[in-house]
């Protein structure tokens, strides 16, 4: 996934196992190449459904690479092509900075999936999100660009291979373009931006600001046609 992100702009569709609908896979399988996401992320803050079986169905039916975006240790599986090893570097909860990683390391070592160390940065974009509540951390205010930049720089210096700016599920707006631009200029690793993107126009603003990958979640759930619209925006940036 890292090699792909370094070559071209991408889009990932985030599916929560708790809200899984078999029709989503049928819909994705029927899309042409210009309307398909580059990756499918699987995970959620709170889920009673293990993602392994769903990942298997997605890979078999669609052929789209699947990335595990684990909300807890209970969601770990080697069915995915890649696993984001998330460090919640915007917070100060030690379990989400290193504690869970120590517990998971022996299991992850045995898995075939590619492990991608990822700096996960929560940005407050209007509402308190599920991730904030479950992680017992506070998001960085969307007006504090300097803090977001310093946090991203520290994450890269620690050896993390991706930086992920997350507005969170249900955000009233996406991460500000000024923050995305500043973070992108300060780091050399790929930048992922997700949350609050609900139109093709907003996706264009996020790409223009420097995002290497956009994550679609609630926007897709509310409007299935939005995925194709955002994919066309992605393709326009690939041309240029």
C-alpha positions as CSV (number, residue, x, y, z in Angstrom):
1,X,0.0,0.0,0.0
2,X,2.8,2.4,0.8
3,X,4.3,2.0,-2.7
4,X,0.9,2.8,-4.3
5,X,0.4,5.9,-2.1
6,X,3.8,7.2,-3.1
7,X,2.9,6.9,-6.8
8,X,-0.6,8.3,-7.0
9,X,-3.6,9.7,-5.2
10,X,-5.9,7.0,-3.7
11,X,-9.2,6.5,-2.1
12,X,-10.2,3.9,0.5
13,X,-13.7,2.9,1.6
14,X,-14.1,2.3,5.3
15,X,-16.6,-0.4,6.2
16,X,-17.6,-1.1,9.8
17,X,-18.3,-4.8,10.4
18,X,-21.1,-3.8,12.8
19,X,-22.9,-2.1,9.9
20,X,-22.0,-4.7,7.3
21,X,-24.5,-5.1,4.5
22,X,-23.9,-8.0,2.0
23,X,-25.3,-5.6,-0.7
24,X,-22.2,-3.4,-0.2
25,X,-20.0,-6.2,-1.7
26,X,-22.4,-6.8,-4.6
27,X,-22.4,-3.1,-5.3
28,X,-18.6,-2.8,-5.1
29,X,-18.1,-5.9,-7.4
30,X,-20.2,-4.3,-10.1
31,X,-18.3,-1.0,-10.2
32,X,-16.1,-0.1,-13.2
33,X,-12.4,0.7,-12.6
34,X,-13.1,4.5,-12.5
35,X,-15.6,4.1,-9.7
36,X,-13.8,1.6,-7.5
37,X,-11.8,2.5,-4.4
38,X,-8.2,1.5,-4.3
39,X,-8.5,-0.1,-0.9
40,X,-11.2,-1.2,1.5
41,X,-10.5,-0.5,5.2
42,X,-12.3,-2.7,7.7
43,X,-12.7,-1.8,11.3
44,X,-14.7,0.1,13.9
45,X,-14.5,1.6,17.4
46,X,-16.9,-1.0,18.8
47,X,-17.9,-4.2,17.1
48,X,-19.2,-7.6,18.2
49,X,-18.5,-9.0,14.7
50,X,-15.0,-10.3,13.9
51,X,-13.9,-8.9,10.6
52,X,-12.2,-12.1,9.3
53,X,-15.2,-13.6,7.4
54,X,-16.2,-10.3,5.9
55,X,-12.7,-9.6,4.7
56,X,-12.6,-13.0,3.0
57,X,-15.9,-12.3,1.2
58,X,-14.7,-8.8,0.0
59,X,-11.4,-10.1,-1.4
60,X,-13.0,-13.1,-3.1
61,X,-15.9,-11.1,-4.7
62,X,-14.3,-7.7,-5.5
63,X,-10.5,-8.3,-5.8
64,X,-10.0,-5.0,-4.0
65,X,-7.1,-5.0,-1.5
66,X,-8.3,-5.0,2.1
67,X,-6.6,-3.2,5.0
68,X,-7.5,-3.9,8.6
69,X,-8.1,-0.7,10.5
70,X,-8.4,-2.3,14.0
71,X,-10.4,-0.6,16.7
72,X,-9.2,-3.2,19.3
73,X,-7.0,-6.2,19.7
74,X,-10.1,-8.4,19.3
75,X,-10.3,-7.4,15.6
76,X,-6.9,-8.7,14.6
77,X,-6.8,-11.2,11.7
78,X,-4.4,-12.1,9.0
79,X,-7.1,-12.3,6.4
80,X,-6.3,-8.7,5.3
81,X,-3.6,-7.7,2.9
82,X,-2.3,-5.1,5.3
83,X,-2.8,-4.1,8.9
84,X,-2.5,-0.6,10.2
85,X,-0.6,-0.7,13.4
86,X,-2.1,2.4,14.9
87,X,-0.4,4.6,17.4
88,X,-2.8,7.3,18.7
89,X,-0.2,10.0,18.8
90,X,-2.6,12.8,19.3
91,X,-3.5,11.4,22.7
92,X,-1.6,10.4,25.9
93,X,-3.3,7.1,26.6
94,X,-0.3,4.7,27.1
95,X,-2.2,1.7,26.0
96,X,-2.8,3.2,22.6
97,X,0.7,4.5,22.3
98,X,2.6,1.3,23.1
99,X,0.6,-1.0,25.5
100,X,-1.7,-2.7,23.0
101,X,1.2,-3.0,20.6
102,X,3.3,-5.0,23.1
103,X,0.3,-7.4,23.7
104,X,-0.3,-7.8,19.9
105,X,3.3,-8.1,18.8
106,X,3.8,-11.9,19.2
107,X,0.6,-12.5,17.2
108,X,1.3,-9.9,14.5
109,X,4.8,-11.4,14.1
110,X,3.2,-14.7,12.9
111,X,0.7,-13.1,10.5
112,X,1.2,-12.9,6.8
113,X,-0.4,-9.5,6.4
114,X,1.9,-6.6,5.9
115,X,2.2,-4.4,9.0
116,X,2.1,-0.6,8.5
117,X,3.1,1.5,11.5
118,X,0.7,4.4,11.4
119,X,0.5,7.7,13.3
120,X,-3.2,8.2,14.1
121,X,-4.1,11.8,14.8
122,X,-7.6,12.8,15.9
123,X,-8.8,16.3,14.9
124,X,-11.8,17.9,16.6
125,X,-14.1,18.8,13.7
126,X,-17.3,19.7,15.4
127,X,-18.4,16.8,17.5
128,X,-17.0,14.3,20.1
129,X,-16.4,11.1,18.2
130,X,-16.7,7.5,19.1
131,X,-12.9,7.2,18.8
132,X,-12.4,10.0,21.4
133,X,-14.8,8.4,23.8
134,X,-13.5,4.9,23.5
135,X,-9.8,5.9,23.6
136,X,-10.3,8.3,26.5
137,X,-8.3,11.0,24.7
138,X,-9.0,14.5,23.4
139,X,-8.7,15.4,19.8
140,X,-6.5,18.2,18.6
141,X,-8.7,21.3,18.0
142,X,-9.0,22.0,14.3
143,X,-7.6,25.5,14.9
144,X,-4.4,24.2,16.4
145,X,-2.4,23.6,13.2
146,X,0.9,24.0,14.9
147,X,0.2,21.1,17.3
148,X,-1.0,18.8,14.5
149,X,2.2,19.6,12.5
150,X,4.5,19.0,15.5
151,X,2.6,15.7,16.3
152,X,2.9,14.5,12.7
153,X,6.6,15.4,12.6
154,X,7.2,13.5,15.8
155,X,5.4,10.5,14.5
156,X,7.6,10.4,11.4
157,X,10.7,10.8,13.5
158,X,9.7,7.8,15.6
159,X,9.6,5.7,12.4
160,X,5.9,5.6,11.6
161,X,5.3,5.0,7.9
162,X,1.9,6.8,7.5
163,X,0.2,9.8,9.1
164,X,-3.5,9.7,9.3
165,X,-5.5,12.8,10.1
166,X,-8.9,11.7,11.4
167,X,-11.9,14.0,11.8
168,X,-13.9,11.0,13.0
169,X,-17.3,9.4,12.3
170,X,-20.1,12.0,12.2
171,X,-17.8,15.0,12.0
172,X,-19.6,18.2,10.9
173,X,-16.7,19.1,8.6
174,X,-13.5,17.6,7.3
175,X,-10.0,18.4,8.5
176,X,-9.3,22.1,7.4
177,X,-7.3,22.4,4.2
178,X,-4.8,24.7,6.0
179,X,-4.0,22.0,8.5
180,X,-3.7,19.3,5.8
181,X,-1.4,21.5,3.8
182,X,0.9,22.4,6.7
183,X,1.2,18.7,7.8
184,X,1.9,17.6,4.3
185,X,4.7,20.1,3.9
186,X,6.2,19.0,7.2
187,X,6.5,15.3,6.6
188,X,7.8,13.0,3.8
189,X,5.6,9.9,4.5
190,X,2.2,9.5,2.9
191,X,-0.7,11.4,4.4
192,X,-4.2,9.9,4.9
193,X,-7.2,12.2,5.6
194,X,-10.6,10.9,6.7
195,X,-13.9,12.1,8.2
196,X,-16.5,14.7,7.3
197,X,-16.0,14.4,3.5
198,X,-19.5,14.4,2.1
199,X,-19.2,15.8,-1.5
200,X,-16.9,15.5,-4.5
201,X,-16.1,19.2,-4.0
202,X,-14.8,18.6,-0.5
203,X,-12.8,15.7,-1.7
204,X,-11.2,18.0,-4.3
205,X,-10.3,20.5,-1.6
206,X,-8.7,17.7,0.6
207,X,-6.7,16.4,-2.3
208,X,-5.6,19.9,-3.3
209,X,-4.4,20.5,0.2
210,X,-2.1,17.5,0.0
211,X,-3.8,14.3,1.0
212,X,-2.4,11.2,-0.6
213,X,-5.4,9.2,0.4
214,X,-9.0,10.1,1.3
215,X,-11.1,7.8,3.5
216,X,-14.8,7.5,2.7
217,X,-17.1,6.2,5.4
218,X,-20.4,7.8,6.5
219,X,-20.6,9.8,3.3
220,X,-20.8,6.5,1.4
221,X,-23.3,5.0,3.8
222,X,-25.6,8.0,3.2
223,X,-25.1,8.2,-0.5
224,X,-23.7,5.2,-2.5
225,X,-23.2,7.4,-5.6
226,X,-20.7,9.6,-3.7
227,X,-18.0,7.0,-4.1
228,X,-18.0,7.2,-7.9
229,X,-18.1,11.0,-7.8
230,X,-15.0,11.1,-5.5
231,X,-13.2,8.4,-7.5
232,X,-13.6,10.7,-10.6
233,X,-12.1,13.5,-8.6
234,X,-9.2,11.2,-7.6
235,X,-8.7,10.3,-11.3
236,X,-8.5,13.9,-12.2
237,X,-5.6,14.4,-9.8
238,X,-3.8,11.4,-11.2
239,X,-3.9,12.9,-14.7
240,X,-2.3,16.1,-13.4
